[in-house]
Amino acid sequence: MNDIMSLGLHRIWKEEFINMIELEKEYYLLDLATGSGDLLELIKKKCDCMCIGYDSNIEMIKQAKKKLKKNNVFYINGRAELMPFKRNKFDLVTVSFGLRNFSDIDQSLKEIKRIIKKGGKFYCLEFSEINNRSLRTLFNLYSKIIPFYGKIFLNNKEAYSYLIQSIKEFPNQMLLTKKLLKVGFKNIEVIDILDGVASIHICEL
Ligand SMILES: C[S@@+](CC[C@H](N)C(=O)[O-])C[C@H]1O[C@@H](n2cnc3c(N)ncnc32)[C@H](O)[C@@H]1O
């Protein structure tokens, strides 16, 4: 469905995202809301660091395990709002198209900050606010079709109506930056993709 909805673009965005991450073999990395493991697959191609895939949905973790069976990845089933890790554990935390789905974004950001080491980084890829008005109008029109794709391909219109609603309600680049600053991240870099259809936030501790 991601391929259909994004016309394959989500793969390019994820590759762009991974290319921005400075990876070292001795790093501990947590991929939050790992889903079916798209990011972990790309990360492992680039560097064989110690990776944990974390997701609240056990069925998604099963998909990730299938996809990454030859890679040395550990998986934990749990919610971003309360994670079973000691403080200062990870060098890097990544999340792609996950933050928007968390029921308590502020609490999840506090947890992410708690588990990252001093000097570590948080990388977030998420849908965002389109800067250009004409492109925004075009995207809004396209958004109206997406729930029908859900109906045709998965017989689930509601899930994709939710997707569009969650994109509309998610904080834009500036508001997300404010939230990240509030929990204590610094040197926040924001990179827009396709003029803000999605954006990448890179933050340091
Ligand atoms: C759209 S998928 C993204 C998956 C993957 N990161 C990617 O980019 O393809 C969102 C994922 O967030 C997970 N998720 C939703 N709420 C969560 C929460 N509170 N804590 C952890 N994971 C959550 C879902 O189970 C789902 O696998």
The ligand as a Gaussian input file, in Angstrom:
#p B3LYP/6-31G(d) Opt

LIG

0 1
 C        3.273000       3.597000       9.088000
 S        4.077000       2.347000      10.020000
 C        5.788000       2.786000       9.725000
 C        6.674000       1.604000       9.706000
 C        8.135000       1.830000       9.291000
 N        8.845000       2.669000      10.223000
 C        8.227000       2.385000       7.892000
 O        8.658000       3.525000       7.720000
 O        7.861000       1.679000       6.948000
 C        3.804000       2.884000      11.681000
 C        4.220000       1.875000      12.736000
 O        4.085000       2.489000      14.022000
 C        3.708000       1.496000      14.949000
 N        3.162000       2.156000      16.144000
 C        1.992000       2.820000      16.249000
 N        1.838000       3.306000      17.499000
 C        2.950000       2.949000      18.198000
 C        3.385000       3.160000      19.528000
 N        2.643000       3.857000      20.391000
 N        4.577000       2.645000      19.909000
 C        5.335000       1.936000      19.023000
 N        4.974000       1.700000      17.740000
 C        3.794000       2.198000      17.329000
 C        2.694000       0.665000      14.166000
 O        2.494000      -0.602000      14.731000
 C        3.338000       0.616000      12.770000
 O        4.137000      -0.528000      12.612000

